[in-house]
Amino acid sequence: MKETLSFARTTTGEPHARRRRELLARHPEIRGLAGFDRSTAVVTVVVAAAQLAIAAAVAHAHLRWWLLVGLAYVAGAPLTHWLSMAIHETSHKLAARTRRANELVALVANLPMVLPVAATFHRYHLDHHRLLDVVGGDTDLPLGFEVRWVGRSSARKALWLFLHPLVYIARGFTFAKRPSRKEIANAIVIAAVDLAIAHELGVAALAYLAVAFYFAHGLHPVAAHFVHEHYTFEEGQETYSYYGPINRIAFNVGFHNEHHDFMNVPGSRLPELRRLVPEYRALVSHRSWTGVLWRFIRDPAMSYASRLVRTREDFLRARNTKEAT
């Protein structure tokens, strides 16, 4: 009989608000790291231009399909992921002073991605922070049927990671609201860019960008942060950081405990935040995103149920209790 898996449940509130208060009391100098970093916008423009230039070179070179796919995996996926992390930074207003300027940077990052994702990510991502691991509220949690179907099978876990871009979109529909004006405008801009690329550079250029987008969010080392951030690698710990070299081309998204604790600190300053706060060294962390994927797939103790979750009622009760004290 197939094992029935379920999330581990907690009745506590999300841990980051509490730790934020405690760390600020012990390390008030953290406040000096808050703000935004204009260099994020510069890097975003350069990376987006580089990705489009590679797409143009692919079209000009008339590569065989397997070379196109290989290039998309080796070069395209890391660049697309870097741009995705730029959109993440801008969702927290960490690339420019105003919201509109951040939205513009996000749109630039979105241009080589084939699908319109910037405005939608901006609209829904903060729910992940506000309602961390709240069932029915956290947009990052896997759905029940995923947990049941994938189970502990290594093959199914690998397949589900390969299908992750499609799975992530399907999850999103369970939270989707009527598209906003910004989302509609985002879709129109990206559709126009896609048509222009196909017309001016050729279908191969668009195919390279599409495959790069898929790998950047699927079974690829750069996409391992979808696993490392909140899946349980140590009982009782809800969020994990990664301190490996890929952070350098991902706006330090691996510093995830630091990010959840202090969402107003740009990625470029998260290493300094960790240096200032020795308490982070006591938390379990990762050094290899490839190692994270390998362990998640091969370890029978890990599954899509390896998440610590809470009900909305317990979340609200814990929050109200803290506010009353």
C-alpha atoms as a printed R data frame, in Angstrom:
    type eleno elety resid chain resno      x      y       z
1   ATOM     1    CA   MET     A     1  0.000  0.000   0.000
2   ATOM     2    CA   LYS     A     2  1.354  3.410  -0.976
3   ATOM     3    CA   GLU     A     3  2.565  5.539   1.919
4   ATOM     4    CA   THR     A     4  0.497  8.627   2.677
5   ATOM     5    CA   LEU     A     5  2.762 11.626   3.110
6   ATOM     6    CA   SER     A     6  1.817 14.906   4.740
7   ATOM     7    CA   PHE     A     7  3.553 18.107   5.793
8   ATOM     8    CA   ALA     A     8  4.995 18.463   9.276
9   ATOM     9    CA   ARG     A     9  2.845 20.988  11.131
10  ATOM    10    CA   THR     A    10  3.735 23.673  13.624
11  ATOM    11    CA   THR     A    11  1.505 25.917  15.708
12  ATOM    12    CA   THR     A    12  4.128 28.646  15.985
13  ATOM    13    CA   GLY     A    13  4.233 31.811  13.936
14  ATOM    14    CA   GLU     A    14  6.766 32.333  11.175
15  ATOM    15    CA   PRO     A    15 10.240 32.619  12.726
16  ATOM    16    CA   HIS     A    16 11.695 35.596  10.890
17  ATOM    17    CA   ALA     A    17  9.718 38.447  12.454
18  ATOM    18    CA   ARG     A    18 10.749 37.278  15.924
19  ATOM    19    CA   ARG     A    19 14.394 36.862  14.956
20  ATOM    20    CA   ARG     A    20 14.390 40.252  13.227
21  ATOM    21    CA   ARG     A    21 13.380 41.947  16.489
22  ATOM    22    CA   GLU     A    22 15.950 40.008  18.493
23  ATOM    23    CA   LEU     A    23 18.802 40.667  16.062
24  ATOM    24    CA   LEU     A    24 18.045 44.369  15.789
25  ATOM    25    CA   ALA     A    25 18.119 44.629  19.566
26  ATOM    26    CA   ARG     A    26 21.547 42.951  19.672
27  ATOM    27    CA   HIS     A    27 22.971 44.429  16.452
28  ATOM    28    CA   PRO     A    28 21.408 47.862  15.784
29  ATOM    29    CA   GLU     A    29 24.078 48.513  13.123
30  ATOM    30    CA   ILE     A    30 22.070 46.255  10.809
31  ATOM    31    CA   ARG     A    31 19.809 49.217  10.071
32  ATOM    32    CA   GLY     A    32 22.662 50.839   8.172
33  ATOM    33    CA   LEU     A    33 22.510 48.093   5.530
34  ATOM    34    CA   ALA     A    34 18.911 48.791   4.521
35  ATOM    35    CA   GLY     A    35 18.079 50.598   1.300
36  ATOM    36    CA   PHE     A    36 18.668 49.872  -2.371
37  ATOM    37    CA   ASP     A    37 21.615 49.276  -4.663
38  ATOM    38    CA   ARG     A    38 21.640 51.004  -8.058
39  ATOM    39    CA   SER     A    39 24.289 48.607  -9.331
40  ATOM    40    CA   THR     A    40 21.542 45.963  -9.544
41  ATOM    41    CA   ALA     A    41 19.938 47.929 -12.375
42  ATOM    42    CA   VAL     A    42 23.261 48.250 -14.209
43  ATOM    43    CA   VAL     A    43 23.985 44.532 -13.900
44  ATOM    44    CA   THR     A    44 20.449 43.720 -15.072
45  ATOM    45    CA   VAL     A    45 20.839 45.762 -18.256
46  ATOM    46    CA   VAL     A    46 24.226 44.185 -19.010
47  ATOM    47    CA   VAL     A    47 23.005 40.617 -18.422
48  ATOM    48    CA   ALA     A    48 19.819 41.144 -20.456
49  ATOM    49    CA   ALA     A    49 21.872 42.582 -23.325
50  ATOM    50    CA   ALA     A    50 24.319 39.660 -23.119
51  ATOM    51    CA   GLN     A    51 21.499 37.137 -23.267
52  ATOM    52    CA   LEU     A    52 19.967 38.805 -26.315
53  ATOM    53    CA   ALA     A    53 23.392 38.985 -27.965
54  ATOM    54    CA   ILE     A    54 23.884 35.249 -27.458
55  ATOM    55    CA   ALA     A    55 20.430 34.620 -28.929
56  ATOM    56    CA   ALA     A    56 21.411 36.657 -31.990
57  ATOM    57    CA   ALA     A    57 24.686 34.721 -32.304
58  ATOM    58    CA   VAL     A    58 22.793 31.429 -32.064
59  ATOM    59    CA   ALA     A    59 20.518 32.474 -34.914
60  ATOM    60    CA   HIS     A    60 23.475 33.618 -37.024
61  ATOM    61    CA   ALA     A    61 25.452 30.402 -36.395
62  ATOM    62    CA   HIS     A    62 22.616 28.069 -37.428
63  ATOM    63    CA   LEU     A    63 23.454 25.650 -34.622
64  ATOM    64    CA   ARG     A    64 22.222 22.080 -34.588
65  ATOM    65    CA   TRP     A    65 19.357 21.619 -32.137
66  ATOM    66    CA   TRP     A    66 21.468 19.696 -29.598
67  ATOM    67    CA   LEU     A    67 24.113 22.428 -29.574
68  ATOM    68    CA   LEU     A    68 21.395 25.033 -29.093
69  ATOM    69    CA   VAL     A    69 19.982 23.078 -26.143
70  ATOM    70    CA   GLY     A    70 23.453 22.554 -24.685
71  ATOM    71    CA   LEU     A    71 24.296 26.242 -24.929
72  ATOM    72    CA   ALA     A    72 20.958 27.131 -23.356
73  ATOM    73    CA   TYR     A    73 21.735 24.811 -20.429
74  ATOM    74    CA   VAL     A    74 25.349 25.875 -19.879
75  ATOM    75    CA   ALA     A    75 25.149 29.624 -20.575
76  ATOM    76    CA   GLY     A    76 21.537 30.613 -21.104
77  ATOM    77    CA   ALA     A    77 20.057 29.172 -17.924
78  ATOM    78    CA   PRO     A    78 22.509 30.913 -15.539
79  ATOM    79    CA   LEU     A    79 21.915 34.235 -17.307
80  ATOM    80    CA   THR     A    80 18.142 33.827 -17.275
81  ATOM    81    CA   HIS     A    81 18.241 32.844 -13.620
82  ATOM    82    CA   TRP     A    82 20.345 35.918 -12.861
83  ATOM    83    CA   LEU     A    83 17.653 38.043 -14.500
84  ATOM    84    CA   SER     A    84 14.961 36.218 -12.532
85  ATOM    85    CA   MET     A    85 16.786 37.134  -9.339
86  ATOM    86    CA   ALA     A    86 16.853 40.755 -10.542
87  ATOM    87    CA   ILE     A    87 13.051 40.582 -10.696
88  ATOM    88    CA   HIS     A    88 13.122 39.176  -7.162
89  ATOM    89    CA   GLU     A    89 15.278 42.083  -5.971
90  ATOM    90    CA   THR     A    90 12.974 44.627  -7.579
91  ATOM    91    CA   SER     A    91  9.886 43.034  -6.007
92  ATOM    92    CA   HIS     A    92 11.372 44.204  -2.687
93  ATOM    93    CA   LYS     A    93 12.290 47.645  -4.131
94  ATOM    94    CA   LEU     A    94 16.021 46.959  -3.725
95  ATOM    95    CA   ALA     A    95 17.261 48.164  -7.132
96  ATOM    96    CA   ALA     A    96 15.996 51.754  -7.161
97  ATOM    97    CA   ARG     A    97 14.362 54.334  -4.925
98  ATOM    98    CA   THR     A    98 10.829 54.242  -6.327
99  ATOM    99    CA   ARG     A    99  8.442 51.398  -7.057
100 ATOM   100    CA   ARG     A   100  8.049 52.524 -10.663
101 ATOM   101    CA   ALA     A   101 11.795 52.501 -11.242
102 ATOM   102    CA   ASN     A   102 12.011 49.002  -9.778
103 ATOM   103    CA   GLU     A   103  9.202 47.887 -12.080
104 ATOM   104    CA   LEU     A   104 11.118 49.254 -15.056
105 ATOM   105    CA   VAL     A   105 14.255 47.335 -14.064
106 ATOM   106    CA   ALA     A   106 12.122 44.201 -13.692
107 ATOM   107    CA   LEU     A   107 10.693 44.712 -17.168
108 ATOM   108    CA   VAL     A   108 14.196 44.980 -18.629
109 ATOM   109    CA   ALA     A   109 15.098 41.724 -16.888
110 ATOM   110    CA   ASN     A   110 11.972 40.123 -18.339
111 ATOM   111    CA   LEU     A   111 12.726 41.057 -21.981
112 ATOM   112    CA   PRO     A   112 14.818 37.938 -22.853
113 ATOM   113    CA   MET     A   113 12.538 35.523 -20.951
114 ATOM   114    CA   VAL     A   114  9.847 34.800 -23.585
115 ATOM   115    CA   LEU     A   115  7.067 34.719 -20.935
116 ATOM   116    CA   PRO     A   116  5.718 37.761 -19.042
117 ATOM   117    CA   VAL     A   117  6.645 37.106 -15.415
118 ATOM   118    CA   ALA     A   118  7.817 40.392 -13.863
119 ATOM   119    CA   ALA     A   119  4.512 42.031 -12.951
120 ATOM   120    CA   THR     A   120  2.976 38.779 -11.753
121 ATOM   121    CA   PHE     A   121  5.971 37.987  -9.554
122 ATOM   122    CA   HIS     A   122  5.820 41.491  -8.091
123 ATOM   123    CA   ARG     A   123  2.136 41.032  -7.353
124 ATOM   124    CA   TYR     A   124  2.321 37.682  -5.551
125 ATOM   125    CA   HIS     A   125  5.828 37.217  -4.164
126 ATOM   126    CA   LEU     A   126  5.420 39.211  -0.958
127 ATOM   127    CA   ASP     A   127  2.633 36.813   0.090
128 ATOM   128    CA   HIS     A   128  5.373 34.215   0.444
129 ATOM   129    CA   HIS     A   129  7.051 36.432   3.045
130 ATOM   130    CA   ARG     A   130  3.890 37.592   4.786
131 ATOM   131    CA   LEU     A   131  2.392 34.086   4.978
132 ATOM   132    CA   LEU     A   132  5.474 31.878   5.100
133 ATOM   133    CA   ASP     A   133  4.467 28.190   5.010
134 ATOM   134    CA   VAL     A   134  0.810 29.018   5.646
135 ATOM   135    CA   VAL     A   135 -1.296 26.398   3.898
136 ATOM   136    CA   GLY     A   136 -3.411 28.118   1.267
137 ATOM   137    CA   GLY     A   137 -1.483 31.370   1.626
138 ATOM   138    CA   ASP     A   138  2.171 30.727   0.769
139 ATOM   139    CA   THR     A   139  2.538 30.644  -3.021
140 ATOM   140    CA   ASP     A   140  5.743 28.598  -2.664
141 ATOM   141    CA   LEU     A   141  4.176 25.512  -1.068
142 ATOM   142    CA   PRO     A   142  3.638 22.400  -3.214
143 ATOM   143    CA   LEU     A   143  0.056 21.259  -3.672
144 ATOM   144    CA   GLY     A   144 -1.372 18.159  -2.050
145 ATOM   145    CA   PHE     A   145 -1.528 16.118  -5.235
146 ATOM   146    CA   GLU     A   146  2.198 16.786  -5.853
147 ATOM   147    CA   VAL     A   147  3.089 15.458  -2.409
148 ATOM   148    CA   ARG     A   148  0.955 12.349  -2.896
149 ATOM   149    CA   TRP     A   149  1.984 11.526  -6.486
150 ATOM   150    CA   VAL     A   150  5.717 12.156  -6.220
151 ATOM   151    CA   GLY     A   151  6.123 10.452  -2.868
152 ATOM   152    CA   ARG     A   152  9.671  9.346  -2.031
153 ATOM   153    CA   SER     A   153 10.518  8.023  -5.503
154 ATOM   154    CA   SER     A   154 13.850  9.335  -6.800
155 ATOM   155    CA   ALA     A   155 12.632  9.040 -10.389
156 ATOM   156    CA   ARG     A   156  9.461 10.995  -9.683
157 ATOM   157    CA   LYS     A   157 11.310 13.669  -7.731
158 ATOM   158    CA   ALA     A   158 13.735 14.107 -10.641
159 ATOM   159    CA   LEU     A   159 10.840 14.223 -13.114
160 ATOM   160    CA   TRP     A   160  8.974 16.783 -11.017
161 ATOM   161    CA   LEU     A   161 12.059 18.978 -10.791
162 ATOM   162    CA   PHE     A   162 12.458 18.718 -14.566
163 ATOM   163    CA   LEU     A   163  8.799 19.759 -14.948
164 ATOM   164    CA   HIS     A   164  9.113 22.472 -12.301
165 ATOM   165    CA   PRO     A   165  8.541 25.446 -14.654
166 ATOM   166    CA   LEU     A   166  5.186 23.966 -15.667
167 ATOM   167    CA   VAL     A   167  4.378 22.898 -12.115
168 ATOM   168    CA   TYR     A   168  5.150 26.378 -10.773
169 ATOM   169    CA   ILE     A   169  2.786 27.945 -13.299
170 ATOM   170    CA   ALA     A   170  0.076 25.411 -12.403
171 ATOM   171    CA   ARG     A   171  0.502 26.222  -8.702
172 ATOM   172    CA   GLY     A   172  0.182 29.890  -9.526
173 ATOM   173    CA   PHE     A   173 -3.252 29.373 -11.027
174 ATOM   174    CA   THR     A   174 -4.527 28.222  -7.625
175 ATOM   175    CA   PHE     A   175 -3.757 31.729  -6.287
176 ATOM   176    CA   ALA     A   176 -4.452 33.720  -9.438
177 ATOM   177    CA   LYS     A   177 -6.710 36.738  -9.402
178 ATOM   178    CA   ARG     A   178 -8.000 38.809 -12.279
179 ATOM   179    CA   PRO     A   179 -4.944 40.103 -14.209
180 ATOM   180    CA   SER     A   180 -3.964 43.624 -13.233
181 ATOM   181    CA   ARG     A   181 -3.253 46.421 -15.702
182 ATOM   182    CA   LYS     A   182  0.444 46.019 -15.028
183 ATOM   183    CA   GLU     A   183  0.276 42.304 -15.808
184 ATOM   184    CA   ILE     A   184 -1.606 42.958 -19.035
185 ATOM   185    CA   ALA     A   185  0.899 45.641 -20.049
186 ATOM   186    CA   ASN     A   186  3.754 43.243 -19.188
187 ATOM   187    CA   ALA     A   187  2.207 40.559 -21.416
188 ATOM   188    CA   ILE     A   188  1.812 42.975 -24.326
189 ATOM   189    CA   VAL     A   189  5.423 44.160 -24.097
190 ATOM   190    CA   ILE     A   190  6.862 40.633 -23.927
191 ATOM   191    CA   ALA     A   191  4.649 39.417 -26.783
192 ATOM   192    CA   ALA     A   192  5.889 42.327 -28.915
193 ATOM   193    CA   VAL     A   193  9.515 41.568 -28.016
194 ATOM   194    CA   ASP     A   194  9.060 37.868 -28.837
195 ATOM   195    CA   LEU     A   195  7.572 38.719 -32.227
196 ATOM   196    CA   ALA     A   196 10.394 41.157 -32.929
197 ATOM   197    CA   ILE     A   197 13.042 38.564 -32.011
198 ATOM   198    CA   ALA     A   198 11.416 35.902 -34.187
199 ATOM   199    CA   HIS     A   199 11.068 38.316 -37.105
200 ATOM   200    CA   GLU     A   200 14.477 40.004 -36.894
201 ATOM   201    CA   LEU     A   201 16.669 37.178 -35.578
202 ATOM   202    CA   GLY     A   202 14.718 34.051 -36.385
203 ATOM   203    CA   VAL     A   203 12.929 31.272 -34.554
204 ATOM   204    CA   ALA     A   204 16.222 29.735 -33.364
205 ATOM   205    CA   ALA     A   205 16.965 32.820 -31.269
206 ATOM   206    CA   LEU     A   206 13.553 32.626 -29.636
207 ATOM   207    CA   ALA     A   207 13.971 28.886 -29.098
208 ATOM   208    CA   TYR     A   208 17.310 29.463 -27.336
209 ATOM   209    CA   LEU     A   209 15.691 31.983 -24.983
210 ATOM   210    CA   ALA     A   210 12.724 29.686 -24.300
211 ATOM   211    CA   VAL     A   211 14.922 26.670 -23.526
212 ATOM   212    CA   ALA     A   212 17.178 28.810 -21.319
213 ATOM   213    CA   PHE     A   213 14.121 30.031 -19.402
214 ATOM   214    CA   TYR     A   214 12.910 26.463 -18.924
215 ATOM   215    CA   PHE     A   215 16.242 25.156 -17.637
216 ATOM   216    CA   ALA     A   216 16.724 28.181 -15.375
217 ATOM   217    CA   HIS     A   217 13.637 27.149 -13.417
218 ATOM   218    CA   GLY     A   218 13.897 23.357 -13.762
219 ATOM   219    CA   LEU     A   219 16.415 20.569 -13.194
220 ATOM   220    CA   HIS     A   220 19.519 22.763 -13.121
221 ATOM   221    CA   PRO     A   221 21.942 23.759 -10.334
222 ATOM   222    CA   VAL     A   222 20.875 27.414 -10.474
223 ATOM   223    CA   ALA     A   223 17.262 26.370  -9.841
224 ATOM   224    CA   ALA     A   224 18.183 24.420  -6.701
225 ATOM   225    CA   HIS     A   225 17.236 27.405  -4.572
226 ATOM   226    CA   PHE     A   226 13.599 26.353  -5.062
227 ATOM   227    CA   VAL     A   227 14.551 23.315  -2.935
228 ATOM   228    CA   HIS     A   228 17.232 24.621  -0.605
229 ATOM   229    CA   GLU     A   229 15.288 27.575   0.777
230 ATOM   230    CA   HIS     A   230 12.467 25.956   2.766
231 ATOM   231    CA   TYR     A   231 12.537 22.177   2.435
232 ATOM   232    CA   THR     A   232 13.483 20.557   5.742
233 ATOM   233    CA   PHE     A   233 17.115 19.462   5.950
234 ATOM   234    CA   GLU     A   234 17.242 19.770   9.749
235 ATOM   235    CA   GLU     A   235 14.225 19.081  11.939
236 ATOM   236    CA   GLY     A   236 12.712 22.285  13.287
237 ATOM   237    CA   GLN     A   237 14.581 24.668  10.949
238 ATOM   238    CA   GLU     A   238 12.266 26.337   8.449
239 ATOM   239    CA   THR     A   239 14.581 28.384   6.212
240 ATOM   240    CA   TYR     A   240 18.105 27.652   4.935
241 ATOM   241    CA   SER     A   241 20.895 29.644   3.358
242 ATOM   242    CA   TYR     A   242 23.340 28.666   0.624
243 ATOM   243    CA   TYR     A   243 26.836 30.163   0.691
244 ATOM   244    CA   GLY     A   244 28.320 28.784  -2.521
245 ATOM   245    CA   PRO     A   245 29.834 30.559  -5.556
246 ATOM   246    CA   ILE     A   246 26.664 30.788  -7.672
247 ATOM   247    CA   ASN     A   247 25.513 33.592  -5.355
248 ATOM   248    CA   ARG     A   248 27.830 35.850  -7.346
249 ATOM   249    CA   ILE     A   249 25.558 35.538 -10.379
250 ATOM   250    CA   ALA     A   250 22.282 35.486  -8.447
251 ATOM   251    CA   PHE     A   251 22.300 38.690  -6.378
252 ATOM   252    CA   ASN     A   252 23.114 36.533  -3.317
253 ATOM   253    CA   VAL     A   253 19.670 34.932  -3.234
254 ATOM   254    CA   GLY     A   254 21.318 32.029  -1.424
255 ATOM   255    CA   PHE     A   255 21.572 34.147   1.746
256 ATOM   256    CA   HIS     A   256 17.977 33.240   2.405
257 ATOM   257    CA   ASN     A   257 17.699 33.363   6.176
258 ATOM   258    CA   GLU     A   258 19.302 36.778   5.992
259 ATOM   259    CA   HIS     A   259 16.874 37.838   3.265
260 ATOM   260    CA   HIS     A   260 13.762 36.687   5.125
261 ATOM   261    CA   ASP     A   261 14.949 38.332   8.321
262 ATOM   262    CA   PHE     A   262 15.764 41.644   6.618
263 ATOM   263    CA   MET     A   263 13.890 42.039   3.346
264 ATOM   264    CA   ASN     A   264 14.956 45.700   3.090
265 ATOM   265    CA   VAL     A   265 18.653 44.791   2.702
266 ATOM   266    CA   PRO     A   266 19.735 44.422  -0.943
267 ATOM   267    CA   GLY     A   267 21.396 41.217  -2.053
268 ATOM   268    CA   SER     A   268 24.770 42.898  -2.481
269 ATOM   269    CA   ARG     A   269 24.876 43.618   1.284
270 ATOM   270    CA   LEU     A   270 23.666 40.251   2.579
271 ATOM   271    CA   PRO     A   271 27.233 38.881   2.971
272 ATOM   272    CA   GLU     A   272 28.015 41.904   5.166
273 ATOM   273    CA   LEU     A   273 24.823 41.213   7.152
274 ATOM   274    CA   ARG     A   274 26.013 37.663   7.792
275 ATOM   275    CA   ARG     A   275 29.420 38.974   8.860
276 ATOM   276    CA   LEU     A   276 27.791 41.318  11.371
277 ATOM   277    CA   VAL     A   277 25.495 38.634  12.795
278 ATOM   278    CA   PRO     A   278 27.400 35.583  14.132
279 ATOM   279    CA   GLU     A   279 24.076 33.958  15.087
280 ATOM   280    CA   TYR     A   280 23.626 32.874  11.449
281 ATOM   281    CA   ARG     A   281 26.594 30.528  11.777
282 ATOM   282    CA   ALA     A   282 24.581 28.373  14.179
283 ATOM   283    CA   LEU     A   283 22.000 27.568  11.484
284 ATOM   284    CA   VAL     A   284 22.279 24.638   9.089
285 ATOM   285    CA   SER     A   285 23.232 25.874   5.617
286 ATOM   286    CA   HIS     A   286 24.315 24.594   2.191
287 ATOM   287    CA   ARG     A   287 27.534 24.949   0.219
288 ATOM   288    CA   SER     A   288 26.476 23.311  -3.051
289 ATOM   289    CA   TRP     A   289 23.261 23.696  -5.026
290 ATOM   290    CA   THR     A   290 24.151 20.584  -7.019
291 ATOM   291    CA   GLY     A   291 24.510 18.751  -3.716
292 ATOM   292    CA   VAL     A   292 21.087 20.013  -2.640
293 ATOM   293    CA   LEU     A   293 19.462 18.569  -5.763
294 ATOM   294    CA   TRP     A   294 21.322 15.277  -5.434
295 ATOM   295    CA   ARG     A   295 20.322 14.833  -1.793
296 ATOM   296    CA   PHE     A   296 16.699 15.799  -2.405
297 ATOM   297    CA   ILE     A   297 16.384 13.329  -5.277
298 ATOM   298    CA   ARG     A   298 18.328 10.423  -3.765
299 ATOM   299    CA   ASP     A   299 17.436 10.664  -0.055
300 ATOM   300    CA   PRO     A   300 14.275  8.593   0.601
301 ATOM   301    CA   ALA     A   301 13.667 10.608   3.755
302 ATOM   302    CA   MET     A   302 13.060 13.713   1.647
303 ATOM   303    CA   SER     A   303  9.946 14.436  -0.389
304 ATOM   304    CA   TYR     A   304  7.653 17.295  -1.327
305 ATOM   305    CA   ALA     A   305  6.145 16.780   2.132
306 ATOM   306    CA   SER     A   306  9.465 17.839   3.713
307 ATOM   307    CA   ARG     A   307  8.101 21.236   4.662
308 ATOM   308    CA   LEU     A   308  7.114 22.709   8.004
309 ATOM   309    CA   VAL     A   309  3.673 24.300   7.593
310 ATOM   310    CA   ARG     A   310  1.099 26.120   9.691
311 ATOM   311    CA   THR     A   311 -2.588 26.867   9.375
312 ATOM   312    CA   ARG     A   312 -3.757 30.420   8.819
313 ATOM   313    CA   GLU     A   313 -5.480 30.285  12.216
314 ATOM   314    CA   ASP     A   314 -2.279 29.321  14.023
315 ATOM   315    CA   PHE     A   315 -0.346 31.952  12.083
316 ATOM   316    CA   LEU     A   316 -2.802 34.699  13.075
317 ATOM   317    CA   ARG     A   317 -2.965 33.498  16.681
318 ATOM   318    CA   ALA     A   318  0.818 33.588  17.002
319 ATOM   319    CA   ARG     A   319  1.029 37.014  15.379
320 ATOM   320    CA   ASN     A   320 -1.686 38.510  17.591
321 ATOM   321    CA   THR     A   321 -0.051 37.054  20.692
322 ATOM   322    CA   LYS     A   322  3.248 38.714  19.789
323 ATOM   323    CA   GLU     A   323  1.509 42.031  19.135
324 ATOM   324    CA   ALA     A   324 -0.160 41.864  22.541
325 ATOM   325    CA   THR     A   325  3.100 41.270  24.415
